[in-house]
Amino acid sequence: MLDENPDFDLKAPKADDPKPIWFNIMVPDINETFNKAIRNGCKEIQPVTALEDYGVSNAIFSDDFGYIWMLHQVHKEVSFEERTRLWEEKREN
């Protein structure tokens, strides 16, 4: 489970719109998994989004029960130091 991060539009549950839990799932093929979820009635929140500098792709959808699912696919390992440097550069711009 993650803390809220408004900079990335990742919002925590609210009293008038509670979500029981947020799942973060690592998958081997994000496009296949995401498309299968959407074809089976899930609602897109964020399409598959490549974060190339960070070496990952993410996507978010909700299911019929209101659960939120965030899929991750790692394409290459990026060190903590490199991710921190990239984040700081982004914040400065």
Beta strands, then each sheet from edge to edge (+ up, - down):
strand 1: 22-26
strand 2: 43-51
strand 3: 56-62
strand 4: 68-74
sheet 1: 1+ 4+ 3- 2+
end
